[in-house]
Amino acid sequence: MLENNHDCLPKNHQISVEKVAVANLPTAVGEFKIAGYRSLISDEEFVVLFKGEMKAEVPTLVRIHSQCLTGDVFDSIKCDCGPQLQKAMRLIETEGRGAIVYQQQEGRGIGIINKIRAYALQDEGADTVEANEKLGFEVDARNYQQCAEILFDLGLCKVRVMSNNPDKIEALEKAGLQIAERVPIEVESQEPAAHYLKTKKEKMGHLINF
Ligand SMILES: [Zn+2]
């Protein structure tokens, strides 16, 4: 049984994830630790990349990164996920402390196959929001509750969230984390992503400057 630390978890909240294993992960960016978490209420799995000592009283850099196979692995320039993940890793490396919860909710929760269907609609002119609506999905089907629980489990209370997404920040706050700061995570984007980001800003309220 691995040791858990739930000091900061609000009363009446229960942790619905379990830490299964932790290992070292050397990367091109630096030395990290990687942890695997399993949901106790679904078959969802989570991966956390973290570094440094997790202390409740220290406002700590965190990112909730939603899996994006096309951006994270294939360097797609239709979105900014890959560079955002890289930047979050670099910021944590520089700071010497921080955590990235990698949430396997591909395509804002609709799955990779449906995301490719949405991309096909986008090839015909729909934007990211219209494409999801055409397929009968919510614009954003993600849930961040268990990501917050993982941060509690790591021992964190105060977080500096690397995100441009106000919904994500609000969800973490609702889950009981203290938001010390929002750290903007803007990256240079090439043309197809610029259009996508414009849609995220105009239709989804993301905090992005152009
Ligand atoms: Zn992406």
Boltz pocket constraint, residues with backbone or C-beta under 6 A from the ligand:
constraints:
  - pocket:
      binder: B
      contacts: [[A, 68], [A, 70], [A, 71], [A, 72], [A, 79], [A, 80], [A, 81], [A, 82]]
      max_distance: 6.0
